[in-house]
Amino acid sequence: MWNFEEFTESAGVTVEELTTYVADSQRGAAPVVRRTPPGELADRLRLRELIAKGGMTPESYRDFLRTYLAEGTRLHHPAFLAHQAAPPDFPAALADFVHGAINNPMNIYEMGASAATVEFEVLRWMLDKVGFPAGGGVLTHGGSLANLTAMLAARARVAPEAWERGVPDDLVILAPPSAHYSISRAASILGLGQRAIVPLETDELGRIDPARLPDLPGRRVMALVAAACATGTGLYDDLRAIGEWCRERGVWFHVDGAHGASALLSDRHAHLLDGVALADSVIWDAHKMLRASALSAAVLVRRESDLDAAFKQEASYLFYGDQGFDQIRRTVECTKAELGLKVFLNLAWRGERGLGDYVASRYDTARRFWELARERPGFTLPYEPESNIVCFRYGDGDQAAIRERLMSDGTFYLTSTELAGVRHLRITVMAPATDDATLTALLDEIEAVSG
């Protein structure tokens, strides 16, 4: 039985500490990242003691939570410029709080009718945005599962016998080398193996060259994968040209829009996804540019029946009677969190335009970094950014070492990647608090640590 007094007090502690944490983070009043060794951190958090003996109280919980938050990574911090992870907006946090208390695993409708209905409407909205009015969809725990699910739907379309008889050895997936690693992983999970990945010809920045798409006699193309946008560079493939090529040949066209599909909400950036409606499947992560907490990723298909064909299973304890509203037949997961609620609450509070303004502002701030950096000697920027991701180099030295020095005291947090085999620094502008002052300070610090 719940101790309601303890719950109410502890919930109050949580709200107080999180409010201070987010406020301090947005002001940049603490290091953006800490990397305390796990053994030392476990002692500081009293993990082994608490696991063995229990006994936490609202008072000791406050101490634990304060230390826990202080030792984490602050995604709301203006100097968080690393991964494509959302600084969650507070409505999404409320959704996680609700789910943590009621725990309605809504893949089976009767286990969470409200949560399932919210998901249906969120998916209807997303389908409309990508141009799939007669399509279908499902939310999954992350983009990797979403890509896997889309590949299962593509396999069912091209080789419907594969579920029962195994995977034919003539199937291939066309994808650029810059495709998200989950595509390659999905190929092996599905039994195709890495040999089935046919790398597409690209330009020097990793974008698919539509003029050099291959015909492969004797092989069946299970899917062609394009990026909107690429994880490493933030650049968009030419979806219209690629989509028309696929339509002419009856090839399943998959768009990995995990990060960049949210540009559809910005009037100034929606053109980057011109041609997305030609796709057979699209994935779109809400836990990136829709400011939902991890995880919530949509699998969207142009023909609803394709998603229904992706999985074929029997389990007498689950599949019986009228399951017209169950989503369990469309996902890898059996138990699934209330993923649509956090997307819906962000929309309900901010509106579609509010989320679109967030996307546009982060894209604009990334472009501002590009403008500021190219004015300074020593900075090399290989392309004009299309999203909130910018790759660059400073000088000819070890770029990974520059990154390490920037992170050593938690002042800045950014990542790096390779372009054409050359290591580059990489920023992803996610936090609303990141502004010109942050960008200028980063450029100054890069020059200082490289001197």
GUFIBA-597605 format. One record per residue (C-alpha): residue number from 1; residue in one letter; x, y, z. Coordinates in nm, 3 decimals, decimal comma. Layout:
<NUM A <X Y Z>>,
...
//
This chain:
<1 M <0,000 0,000 0,000>>,
<2 W <0,116 0,353 -0,074>>,
<3 N <0,216 0,577 0,212>>,
<4 F <0,035 0,884 0,082>>,
<5 E <0,194 1,119 0,332>>,
<6 E <0,544 1,012 0,228>>,
<7 F <0,449 1,028 -0,138>>,
<8 T <0,312 1,382 -0,110>>,
<9 E <0,615 1,502 0,085>>,
<10 S <0,862 1,331 -0,147>>,
<11 A <0,683 1,461 -0,457>>,
<12 G <0,716 1,810 -0,314>>,
<13 V <1,087 1,753 -0,256>>,
<14 T <1,119 1,636 -0,618>>,
<15 V <0,947 1,944 -0,757>>,
<16 E <1,158 2,178 -0,542>>,
<17 E <1,488 2,016 -0,631>>,
<18 L <1,408 1,986 -1,002>>,
<19 T <1,298 2,349 -1,016>>,
<20 T <1,630 2,459 -0,869>>,
<21 Y <1,819 2,219 -1,095>>,
<22 V <1,658 2,339 -1,420>>,
<23 A <1,684 2,706 -1,318>>,
<24 D <2,054 2,670 -1,232>>,
<25 S <2,111 2,479 -1,555>>,
<26 Q <1,943 2,741 -1,772>>,
<27 R <2,155 3,012 -1,608>>,
<28 G <2,473 2,813 -1,663>>,
<29 A <2,535 2,828 -1,289>>,
<30 A <2,691 2,480 -1,268>>,
<31 P <2,911 2,262 -1,490>>,
<32 V <2,724 2,129 -1,792>>,
<33 V <2,873 1,781 -1,750>>,
<34 R <3,045 1,585 -1,474>>,
<35 R <3,234 1,258 -1,515>>,
<36 T <3,300 1,139 -1,161>>,
<37 P <3,431 0,778 -1,165>>,
<38 P <3,146 0,533 -1,094>>,
<39 G <3,304 0,385 -0,782>>,
<40 E <3,345 0,725 -0,621>>,
<41 L <2,999 0,833 -0,729>>,
<42 A <2,838 0,515 -0,595>>,
<43 D <2,990 0,590 -0,254>>,
<44 R <2,874 0,951 -0,266>>,
<45 L <2,519 0,836 -0,344>>,
<46 R <2,533 0,558 -0,081>>,
<47 L <2,407 0,316 -0,342>>,
<48 R <2,529 -0,011 -0,195>>,
<49 E <2,415 0,082 0,154>>,
<50 L <2,067 0,180 0,038>>,
<51 I <2,031 -0,127 -0,185>>,
<52 A <2,125 -0,357 0,102>>,
<53 K <1,935 -0,190 0,387>>,
<54 G <1,672 0,042 0,240>>,
<55 G <1,533 0,296 0,483>>,
<56 M <1,522 0,604 0,263>>,
<57 T <1,301 0,882 0,396>>,
<58 P <1,184 1,208 0,240>>,
<59 E <1,471 1,384 0,418>>,
<60 S <1,742 1,143 0,300>>,
<61 Y <1,579 1,136 -0,044>>,
<62 R <1,636 1,510 -0,075>>,
<63 D <2,008 1,462 -0,007>>,
<64 F <2,025 1,175 -0,255>>,
<65 L <1,837 1,362 -0,527>>,
<66 R <2,043 1,678 -0,485>>,
<67 T <2,367 1,482 -0,529>>,
<68 Y <2,221 1,273 -0,812>>,
<69 L <2,121 1,584 -1,007>>,
<70 A <2,447 1,764 -0,941>>,
<71 E <2,648 1,474 -1,081>>,
<72 G <2,446 1,437 -1,400>>,
<73 T <2,453 1,611 -1,738>>,
<74 R <2,253 1,933 -1,766>>,
<75 L <2,066 1,931 -2,097>>,
<76 H <1,902 2,267 -2,021>>,
<77 H <2,246 2,431 -1,985>>,
<78 P <2,343 2,685 -2,255>>,
<79 A <2,675 2,501 -2,302>>,
<80 F <2,508 2,166 -2,369>>,
<81 L <2,599 2,133 -2,737>>,
<82 A <2,655 1,761 -2,763>>,
<83 H <2,398 1,496 -2,844>>,
<84 Q <2,056 1,507 -3,006>>,
<85 A <1,875 1,473 -2,676>>,
<86 A <1,597 1,712 -2,580>>,
<87 P <1,607 1,944 -2,284>>,
<88 P <1,254 1,833 -2,192>>,
<89 D <0,983 2,090 -2,158>>,
<90 F <0,791 2,071 -1,830>>,
<91 P <0,465 1,930 -1,979>>,
<92 A <0,657 1,621 -2,091>>,
<93 A <0,800 1,591 -1,741>>,
<94 L <0,446 1,594 -1,603>>,
<95 A <0,358 1,308 -1,836>>,
<96 D <0,649 1,102 -1,704>>,
<97 F <0,532 1,172 -1,349>>,
<98 V <0,179 1,056 -1,434>>,
<99 H <0,305 0,742 -1,604>>,
<100 G <0,532 0,664 -1,312>>,
<101 A <0,230 0,657 -1,083>>,
<102 I <-0,040 0,490 -1,294>>,
<103 N <0,171 0,266 -1,523>>,
<104 N <-0,083 0,193 -1,798>>,
<105 P <0,093 -0,031 -2,055>>,
<106 M <-0,137 0,078 -2,336>>,
<107 N <-0,022 -0,145 -2,622>>,
<108 I <-0,334 -0,341 -2,524>>,
<109 Y <-0,620 -0,093 -2,531>>,
<110 E <-0,798 -0,226 -2,224>>,
<111 M <-0,477 -0,173 -2,023>>,
<112 G <-0,482 0,203 -2,086>>,
<113 A <-0,766 0,339 -2,295>>,
<114 S <-0,683 0,705 -2,227>>,
<115 A <-0,315 0,661 -2,309>>,
<116 A <-0,392 0,465 -2,624>>,
<117 T <-0,643 0,723 -2,744>>,
<118 V <-0,395 1,005 -2,687>>,
<119 E <-0,139 0,811 -2,892>>,
<120 F <-0,390 0,761 -3,174>>,
<121 E <-0,447 1,135 -3,200>>,
<122 V <-0,078 1,223 -3,176>>,
<123 L <-0,008 0,977 -3,456>>,
<124 R <-0,293 1,117 -3,664>>,
<125 W <-0,133 1,461 -3,629>>,
<126 M <0,212 1,330 -3,728>>,
<127 L <0,074 1,136 -4,025>>,
<128 D <-0,094 1,452 -4,149>>,
<129 K <0,231 1,645 -4,119>>,
<130 V <0,431 1,399 -4,332>>,
<131 G <0,153 1,369 -4,590>>,
<132 F <0,016 1,021 -4,512>>,
<133 P <-0,359 1,090 -4,478>>,
<134 A <-0,450 0,722 -4,518>>,
<135 G <-0,146 0,592 -4,333>>,
<136 G <-0,086 0,426 -4,001>>,
<137 G <0,161 0,454 -3,720>>,
<138 V <0,280 0,352 -3,378>>,
<139 L <0,506 0,502 -3,111>>,
<140 T <0,808 0,303 -2,995>>,
<141 H <1,081 0,336 -2,734>>,
<142 G <1,335 0,514 -2,951>>,
<143 G <1,453 0,564 -3,307>>,
<144 S <1,648 0,239 -3,323>>,
<145 L <1,333 0,037 -3,257>>,
<146 A <1,146 0,264 -3,496>>,
<147 N <1,394 0,196 -3,777>>,
<148 L <1,383 -0,176 -3,703>>,
<149 T <1,002 -0,171 -3,718>>,
<150 A <1,005 0,015 -4,049>>,
<151 M <1,249 -0,237 -4,191>>,
<152 L <1,021 -0,521 -4,077>>,
<153 A <0,734 -0,355 -4,262>>,
<154 A <0,952 -0,320 -4,572>>,
<155 R <1,055 -0,685 -4,551>>,
<156 A <0,692 -0,794 -4,520>>,
<157 R <0,610 -0,597 -4,834>>,
<158 V <0,896 -0,734 -5,044>>,
<159 A <0,928 -1,084 -4,897>>,
<160 P <0,607 -1,173 -4,708>>,
<161 E <0,726 -1,532 -4,674>>,
<162 A <1,024 -1,429 -4,458>>,
<163 W <0,833 -1,441 -4,127>>,
<164 E <0,762 -1,814 -4,166>>,
<165 R <1,039 -1,940 -4,391>>,
<166 G <1,332 -1,716 -4,306>>,
<167 V <1,502 -1,438 -4,495>>,
<168 P <1,574 -1,487 -4,867>>,
<169 D <1,936 -1,433 -4,959>>,
<170 D <1,867 -1,191 -5,243>>,
<171 L <1,741 -0,901 -5,028>>,
<172 V <1,947 -0,583 -4,996>>,
<173 I <1,910 -0,247 -4,822>>,
<174 L <2,041 0,062 -4,998>>,
<175 A <2,179 0,317 -4,753>>,
<176 P <2,454 0,579 -4,749>>,
<177 P <2,757 0,520 -4,523>>,
<178 S <2,631 0,812 -4,313>>,
<179 A <2,305 0,633 -4,225>>,
<180 H <2,232 0,593 -3,854>>,
<181 Y <2,394 0,282 -3,711>>,
<182 S <2,052 0,138 -3,626>>,
<183 I <1,994 0,063 -3,996>>,
<184 S <2,301 -0,158 -4,009>>,
<185 R <2,202 -0,312 -3,677>>,
<186 A <1,850 -0,381 -3,806>>,
<187 A <1,993 -0,563 -4,109>>,
<188 S <2,170 -0,813 -3,885>>,
<189 I <1,881 -0,846 -3,641>>,
<190 L <1,653 -0,924 -3,935>>,
<191 G <1,888 -1,195 -4,054>>,
<192 L <2,008 -1,020 -4,369>>,
<193 G <2,358 -0,965 -4,236>>,
<194 Q <2,594 -0,681 -4,310>>,
<195 R <2,652 -0,817 -4,661>>,
<196 A <2,300 -0,702 -4,748>>,
<197 I <2,385 -0,335 -4,692>>,
<198 V <2,471 -0,175 -5,025>>,
<199 P <2,640 0,163 -4,965>>,
<200 L <2,504 0,439 -5,184>>,
<201 E <2,719 0,689 -5,369>>,
<202 T <2,726 1,025 -5,193>>,
<203 D <2,874 1,369 -5,230>>,
<204 E <3,172 1,477 -5,019>>,
<205 L <2,939 1,559 -4,728>>,
<206 G <2,769 1,220 -4,718>>,
<207 R <2,444 1,316 -4,893>>,
<208 I <2,296 1,062 -5,135>>,
<209 D <2,364 1,143 -5,500>>,
<210 P <2,031 1,071 -5,675>>,
<211 A <2,204 1,062 -6,015>>,
<212 R <2,411 0,762 -5,907>>,
<213 L <2,146 0,539 -5,751>>,
<214 P <2,218 0,180 -5,857>>,
<215 D <2,017 -0,083 -6,038>>,
<216 L <2,104 -0,428 -5,901>>,
<217 P <2,008 -0,713 -6,136>>,
<218 G <1,941 -1,036 -5,950>>,
<219 R <1,888 -0,865 -5,614>>,
<220 R <1,565 -0,747 -5,452>>,
<221 V <1,585 -0,408 -5,287>>,
<222 M <1,405 -0,435 -4,954>>,
<223 A <1,436 -0,063 -4,884>>,
<224 L <1,627 0,250 -4,969>>,
<225 V <1,711 0,465 -4,666>>,
<226 A <1,751 0,842 -4,685>>,
<227 A <1,822 1,095 -4,409>>,
<228 A <1,619 1,392 -4,292>>,
<229 C <1,859 1,488 -4,150>>,
<230 A <2,188 1,295 -4,121>>,
<231 T <2,295 1,233 -3,763>>,
<232 G <2,655 1,339 -3,814>>,
<233 T <2,614 1,654 -4,023>>,
<234 G <2,251 1,760 -3,989>>,
<235 L <2,222 1,774 -4,370>>,
<236 Y <1,911 1,661 -4,556>>,
<237 D <1,904 1,424 -4,853>>,
<238 D <1,712 1,523 -5,167>>,
<239 L <1,395 1,339 -5,071>>,
<240 R <1,199 1,431 -5,382>>,
<241 A <1,456 1,308 -5,632>>,
<242 I <1,520 0,991 -5,434>>,
<243 G <1,148 0,932 -5,380>>,
<244 E <1,070 0,966 -5,748>>,
<245 W <1,347 0,717 -5,832>>,
<246 C <1,196 0,472 -5,583>>,
<247 R <0,842 0,520 -5,713>>,
<248 E <0,951 0,450 -6,070>>,
<249 R <1,107 0,119 -5,964>>,
<250 G <0,864 0,010 -5,692>>,
<251 V <1,135 0,036 -5,425>>,
<252 W <1,035 0,087 -5,061>>,
<253 F <1,150 0,436 -4,966>>,
<254 H <1,232 0,487 -4,597>>,
<255 V <1,309 0,831 -4,454>>,
<256 D <1,495 0,844 -4,125>>,
<257 G <1,354 1,171 -3,996>>,
<258 A <1,429 1,094 -3,632>>,
<259 H <1,593 1,430 -3,578>>,
<260 G <1,496 1,650 -3,869>>,
<261 A <1,130 1,571 -3,938>>,
<262 S <1,036 1,833 -3,678>>,
<263 A <1,138 2,098 -3,932>>,
<264 L <0,793 2,034 -4,082>>,
<265 L <0,658 2,255 -3,802>>,
<266 S <0,862 2,558 -3,909>>,
<267 D <0,736 2,752 -4,209>>,
<268 R <1,092 2,858 -4,290>>,
<269 H <1,237 2,508 -4,277>>,
<270 A <0,961 2,270 -4,393>>,
<271 H <1,099 2,284 -4,749>>,
<272 L <1,393 2,073 -4,630>>,
<273 L <1,154 1,777 -4,629>>,
<274 D <1,010 1,838 -4,974>>,
<275 G <0,920 1,496 -5,113>>,
<276 V <0,876 1,320 -4,779>>,
<277 A <0,520 1,225 -4,878>>,
<278 L <0,672 1,000 -5,146>>,
<279 A <0,812 0,777 -4,873>>,
<280 D <0,666 0,443 -4,774>>,
<281 S <0,783 0,485 -4,414>>,
<282 V <0,915 0,766 -4,197>>,
<283 I <1,043 0,769 -3,842>>,
<284 W <1,020 1,082 -3,627>>,
<285 D <1,159 1,113 -3,273>>,
<286 A <0,966 1,333 -3,032>>,
<287 H <1,249 1,308 -2,778>>,
<288 K <1,470 1,520 -3,000>>,
<289 M <1,320 1,836 -3,147>>,
<290 L <0,969 1,807 -2,998>>,
<291 R <1,120 1,846 -2,649>>,
<292 A <0,976 1,523 -2,509>>,
<293 S <1,182 1,324 -2,262>>,
<294 A <1,327 0,995 -2,379>>,
<295 L <1,187 0,793 -2,533>>,
<296 S <0,911 0,851 -2,786>>,
<297 A <0,961 0,775 -3,154>>,
<298 A <0,699 0,741 -3,425>>,
<299 V <0,692 0,485 -3,705>>,
<300 L <0,471 0,624 -3,981>>,
<301 V <0,371 0,434 -4,298>>,
<302 R <0,190 0,557 -4,607>>,
<303 R <-0,026 0,242 -4,624>>,
<304 E <-0,161 0,132 -4,287>>,
<305 S <-0,174 -0,233 -4,395>>,
<306 D <0,206 -0,238 -4,432>>,
<307 L <0,252 -0,181 -4,060>>,
<308 D <-0,007 -0,445 -3,975>>,
<309 A <0,190 -0,694 -4,187>>,
<310 A <0,522 -0,630 -4,010>>,
<311 F <0,455 -0,873 -3,722>>,
<312 K <0,270 -1,203 -3,730>>,
<313 Q <0,242 -1,382 -3,399>>,
<314 E <0,007 -1,580 -3,182>>,
<315 A <-0,023 -1,580 -2,804>>,
<316 S <-0,352 -1,700 -2,662>>,
<317 Y <-0,313 -1,490 -2,347>>,
<318 L <-0,294 -1,169 -2,556>>,
<319 F <-0,441 -1,213 -2,902>>,
<320 Y <-0,808 -1,299 -2,890>>,
<321 G <-1,143 -1,132 -2,930>>,
<322 D <-1,179 -0,782 -3,071>>,
<323 Q <-0,840 -0,613 -3,080>>,
<324 G <-0,920 -0,337 -3,324>>,
<325 F <-0,762 -0,074 -3,098>>,
<326 D <-0,460 -0,274 -2,977>>,
<327 Q <-0,118 -0,154 -3,092>>,
<328 I <0,068 -0,462 -2,973>>,
<329 R <0,064 -0,621 -3,317>>,
<330 R <0,263 -0,326 -3,454>>,
<331 T <0,557 -0,313 -3,213>>,
<332 V <0,850 -0,515 -3,088>>,
<333 E <0,742 -0,422 -2,736>>,
<334 C <0,469 -0,596 -2,541>>,
<335 T <0,463 -0,361 -2,244>>,
<336 K <0,492 -0,001 -2,361>>,
<337 A <0,494 0,327 -2,169>>,
<338 E <0,244 0,606 -2,229>>,
<339 L <0,463 0,761 -2,495>>,
<340 G <0,199 0,976 -2,659>>,
<341 L <0,110 1,163 -2,343>>,
<342 K <0,433 1,364 -2,327>>,
<343 V <0,405 1,461 -2,693>>,
<344 F <0,042 1,559 -2,645>>,
<345 L <0,107 1,767 -2,332>>,
<346 N <0,387 1,958 -2,504>>,
<347 L <0,149 2,029 -2,792>>,
<348 A <-0,136 2,114 -2,555>>,
<349 W <0,080 2,370 -2,372>>,
<350 R <0,293 2,511 -2,653>>,
<351 G <0,087 2,441 -2,962>>,
<352 E <0,216 2,332 -3,297>>,
<353 R <0,344 2,683 -3,367>>,
<354 G <0,526 2,698 -3,034>>,
<355 L <0,713 2,377 -3,109>>,
<356 G <0,784 2,501 -3,461>>,
<357 D <0,928 2,822 -3,317>>,
<358 Y <1,158 2,615 -3,096>>,
<359 V <1,284 2,419 -3,398>>,
<360 A <1,339 2,737 -3,597>>,
<361 S <1,521 2,910 -3,312>>,
<362 R <1,763 2,620 -3,264>>,
<363 Y <1,830 2,601 -3,639>>,
<364 D <1,888 2,977 -3,643>>,
<365 T <2,129 2,961 -3,347>>,
<366 A <2,333 2,692 -3,520>>,
<367 R <2,353 2,909 -3,828>>,
<368 R <2,464 3,196 -3,608>>,
<369 F <2,752 2,983 -3,479>>,
<370 W <2,851 2,913 -3,839>>,
<371 E <2,848 3,285 -3,915>>,
<372 L <3,056 3,373 -3,608>>,
<373 A <3,309 3,093 -3,657>>,
<374 R <3,381 3,159 -4,022>>,
<375 E <3,477 3,517 -3,934>>,
<376 R <3,762 3,391 -3,715>>,
<377 P <4,101 3,275 -3,843>>,
<378 G <4,175 2,910 -3,789>>,
<379 F <3,817 2,780 -3,805>>,
<380 T <3,720 2,560 -4,099>>,
<381 L <3,352 2,490 -4,166>>,
<382 P <3,292 2,243 -4,452>>,
<383 Y <2,928 2,330 -4,520>>,
<384 E <2,650 2,575 -4,453>>,
<385 P <2,425 2,422 -4,184>>,
<386 E <2,069 2,316 -4,270>>,
<387 S <1,965 2,221 -3,917>>,
<388 N <2,090 2,271 -3,562>>,
<389 I <2,403 2,061 -3,620>>,
<390 V <2,734 2,214 -3,727>>,
<391 C <3,065 2,040 -3,793>>,
<392 F <3,392 2,235 -3,788>>,
<393 R <3,763 2,220 -3,722>>,
<394 Y <4,003 2,454 -3,548>>,
<395 G <4,356 2,445 -3,682>>,
<396 D <4,524 2,123 -3,788>>,
<397 G <4,569 1,970 -3,444>>,
<398 D <4,396 1,684 -3,266>>,
<399 Q <4,030 1,782 -3,261>>,
<400 A <3,941 1,511 -3,009>>,
<401 A <4,202 1,656 -2,774>>,
<402 I <4,044 2,001 -2,808>>,
<403 R <3,708 1,850 -2,714>>,
<404 E <3,859 1,678 -2,413>>,
<405 R <4,014 2,000 -2,286>>,
<406 L <3,681 2,183 -2,326>>,
<407 M <3,506 1,914 -2,123>>,
<408 S <3,771 1,870 -1,856>>,
<409 D <3,611 2,117 -1,616>>,
<410 G <3,256 2,087 -1,745>>,
<411 T <3,258 2,426 -1,915>>,
<412 F <3,132 2,303 -2,254>>,
<413 Y <2,995 1,975 -2,381>>,
<414 L <3,020 1,898 -2,752>>,
<415 T <3,091 1,593 -2,966>>,
<416 S <3,297 1,507 -3,272>>,
<417 T <3,259 1,306 -3,590>>,
<418 E <3,446 1,219 -3,909>>,
<419 L <3,376 1,375 -4,247>>,
<420 A <3,553 1,210 -4,540>>,
<421 G <3,778 1,037 -4,287>>,
<422 V <3,881 1,361 -4,114>>,
<423 R <3,792 1,425 -3,749>>,
<424 H <3,575 1,733 -3,689>>,
<425 L <3,427 1,894 -3,383>>,
<426 R <3,047 1,895 -3,382>>,
<427 I <2,784 2,096 -3,200>>,
<428 T <2,411 2,027 -3,175>>,
<429 V <2,215 2,328 -3,053>>,
<430 M <1,933 2,193 -2,835>>,
<431 A <1,895 2,411 -2,524>>,
<432 P <1,676 2,723 -2,551>>,
<433 A <1,927 2,900 -2,325>>,
<434 T <2,208 2,878 -2,584>>,
<435 D <2,262 3,226 -2,726>>,
<436 D <2,522 3,447 -2,894>>,
<437 A <2,710 3,490 -2,567>>,
<438 T <2,741 3,111 -2,534>>,
<439 L <2,863 3,073 -2,891>>,
<440 T <3,119 3,351 -2,857>>,
<441 A <3,246 3,205 -2,528>>,
<442 L <3,284 2,864 -2,695>>,
<443 L <3,486 3,008 -2,982>>,
<444 D <3,704 3,201 -2,737>>,
<445 E <3,761 2,889 -2,528>>,
<446 I <3,853 2,679 -2,832>>,
<447 E <4,115 2,936 -2,926>>,
<448 A <4,244 2,948 -2,569>>,
<449 V <4,279 2,571 -2,516>>,
<450 S <4,439 2,528 -2,857>>,
<451 G <4,703 2,797 -2,804>>,
//
